[in-house]
């Protein structure tokens, strides 16, 4: 009886691990999509709203959810409090603080960091151009992330279950 309970625990653990990996794969395109929405809203705030960047970051954060919202919120708070000297510093610090909570990868991080180095140091039209460039990079990454999820999501779920079963078979 105890062996059966142990075997079920191992199989459940393997299955949960596989489902967790599939969940991480599904979270990445969703978070990239939220980042895209945030950057597009930021562009609107800059171009048409004439909103200062600290207020624009907080406004964008209010329309988003999850770790992407936290990223914009922290950038706005750091900029508003004057904790970081420049917009680029506050954006970089917010990314450094919040990135571990996201499912996004290095490519998205580099695109956002590159955008942050431009924000606040040029006129509105130039900032809008760089925002559109970051959006195009993130759109390509979103397509790749969605393809990865489509390709590997069910594989991870199956692999988790089957690895749990394999461990049980090897133990007995």
C-alpha positions as CSV (number, residue, x, y, z in Angstrom):
1,X,0.0,0.0,0.0
2,X,2.8,2.4,0.9
3,X,4.6,1.5,-2.4
4,X,1.4,2.4,-4.3
5,X,1.1,5.7,-2.5
6,X,4.7,6.5,-3.2
7,X,4.4,5.6,-6.8
8,X,1.3,7.8,-7.2
9,X,3.2,10.7,-5.5
10,X,6.1,10.3,-8.0
11,X,3.8,10.2,-11.0
12,X,1.9,13.3,-9.7
13,X,5.1,15.1,-9.1
14,X,6.4,14.4,-12.6
15,X,3.0,15.4,-14.1
16,X,2.9,18.6,-12.2
17,X,6.5,19.4,-13.3
18,X,5.5,18.9,-16.9
19,X,2.4,21.1,-16.5
20,X,4.5,23.8,-14.9
21,X,6.9,23.9,-17.8
22,X,3.9,24.0,-20.2
23,X,2.5,26.9,-18.2
24,X,5.8,28.8,-18.5
25,X,5.7,28.3,-22.2
26,X,2.1,29.7,-22.4
27,X,2.9,32.6,-20.1
28,X,5.7,33.9,-22.4
29,X,3.6,34.9,-25.4
30,X,0.9,36.4,-23.1
31,X,3.5,38.6,-21.3
32,X,5.1,39.6,-24.6
33,X,1.6,40.6,-25.9
34,X,1.1,42.7,-22.7
35,X,4.4,44.3,-23.2
36,X,3.4,45.2,-26.8
37,X,0.1,46.7,-25.5
38,X,2.0,48.7,-22.9
39,X,4.5,50.0,-25.4
40,X,1.7,51.0,-27.8
41,X,-0.1,52.7,-25.0
42,X,3.1,54.5,-23.9
43,X,3.5,55.7,-27.5
44,X,0.0,57.1,-27.4
45,X,0.6,58.8,-24.1
46,X,3.8,60.4,-25.4
47,X,2.6,61.5,-28.8
48,X,-1.0,62.5,-28.2
49,X,-1.3,62.9,-24.5
50,X,1.8,65.0,-23.9
51,X,2.0,63.1,-20.6
52,X,5.3,63.1,-18.6
53,X,7.0,59.8,-18.7
54,X,6.6,59.0,-15.0
55,X,2.8,59.5,-15.3
56,X,2.7,57.7,-18.6
57,X,4.4,54.6,-17.0
58,X,2.0,54.6,-14.2
59,X,-1.0,55.0,-16.5
60,X,0.2,52.1,-18.7
61,X,0.7,50.0,-15.6
62,X,-2.9,50.6,-14.7
63,X,-4.1,49.0,-17.9
64,X,-2.0,45.9,-17.6
65,X,-1.8,43.0,-15.2
66,X,0.9,40.7,-13.8
67,X,4.6,41.2,-13.9
68,X,4.5,43.4,-16.9
69,X,2.3,45.9,-15.0
70,X,4.7,45.8,-12.2
71,X,7.6,46.6,-14.5
72,X,5.9,49.8,-15.8
73,X,4.7,50.7,-12.4
74,X,8.2,50.4,-10.8
75,X,9.8,52.4,-13.7
76,X,7.2,55.2,-13.1
77,X,7.7,55.2,-9.4
78,X,11.5,55.2,-9.6
79,X,11.3,58.1,-12.1
80,X,8.8,60.0,-10.0
81,X,10.7,59.6,-6.8
82,X,14.0,60.5,-8.4
83,X,15.6,57.3,-7.1
84,X,17.2,56.8,-10.5
85,X,18.8,59.8,-12.2
86,X,17.6,59.3,-15.7
87,X,14.7,57.5,-17.5
88,X,17.2,54.9,-18.7
89,X,18.4,54.2,-15.2
90,X,14.9,53.9,-13.8
91,X,13.8,51.6,-16.7
92,X,16.9,49.4,-16.3
93,X,16.4,49.2,-12.5
94,X,12.8,48.3,-13.0
95,X,13.7,45.6,-15.5
96,X,16.4,44.2,-13.2
97,X,14.0,44.1,-10.3
98,X,11.0,42.6,-12.1
99,X,12.6,40.4,-14.7
100,X,12.9,37.3,-12.6
101,X,9.1,37.2,-12.2
102,X,8.4,37.2,-15.9
103,X,8.5,34.2,-18.4
104,X,10.2,36.3,-21.0
105,X,13.7,35.6,-22.3
106,X,16.9,37.5,-23.0
107,X,15.9,38.7,-26.4
108,X,12.8,40.6,-25.0
109,X,15.0,42.0,-22.2
110,X,17.5,43.3,-24.6
111,X,14.8,45.0,-26.8
112,X,13.3,46.6,-23.7
113,X,16.7,47.8,-22.3
114,X,17.6,49.2,-25.7
115,X,14.3,51.1,-25.8
116,X,15.0,52.4,-22.3
117,X,18.3,54.0,-23.3
118,X,16.4,56.2,-25.8
119,X,13.4,57.2,-23.7
120,X,13.5,60.7,-22.3
121,X,16.5,61.9,-24.2
122,X,15.0,62.8,-27.6
123,X,11.9,64.5,-29.0
124,X,8.5,62.8,-29.1
125,X,8.7,61.7,-32.8
126,X,12.0,60.0,-32.2
127,X,10.8,58.3,-29.1
128,X,7.7,57.1,-31.1
129,X,10.0,55.7,-33.8
130,X,12.0,53.8,-31.2
131,X,8.9,52.5,-29.5
132,X,7.6,51.2,-32.9
133,X,11.0,49.5,-33.5
134,X,10.7,47.8,-30.1
135,X,7.2,46.8,-30.9
136,X,8.2,45.2,-34.1
137,X,11.0,43.2,-32.4
138,X,8.6,42.1,-29.7
139,X,6.0,41.1,-32.3
140,X,8.5,38.8,-34.0
141,X,9.4,37.3,-30.6
142,X,5.7,36.8,-29.7
143,X,5.2,34.8,-32.9
144,X,8.2,32.7,-32.1
145,X,7.0,32.2,-28.5
146,X,3.5,31.2,-29.7
147,X,5.1,28.7,-32.1
148,X,7.2,27.3,-29.2
149,X,4.2,26.8,-27.1
150,X,2.2,25.2,-29.9
151,X,5.1,22.9,-30.6
152,X,6.4,22.1,-27.1
153,X,3.5,22.6,-24.7
154,X,1.8,19.3,-25.1
155,X,5.3,17.6,-25.2
156,X,6.1,19.0,-21.7
157,X,2.8,17.8,-20.3
158,X,3.3,14.3,-21.7
159,X,7.0,14.2,-20.8
160,X,6.2,15.0,-17.2
161,X,3.7,12.2,-16.9
162,X,5.9,9.7,-18.7
163,X,9.0,10.6,-16.7
164,X,7.0,10.0,-13.5
165,X,5.9,6.6,-14.8
166,X,9.5,5.7,-15.9
167,X,10.9,6.5,-12.5
168,X,8.2,4.3,-10.9
169,X,9.0,1.5,-13.3
170,X,12.7,1.8,-12.6
171,X,12.2,1.8,-8.8
172,X,10.1,-1.4,-8.9
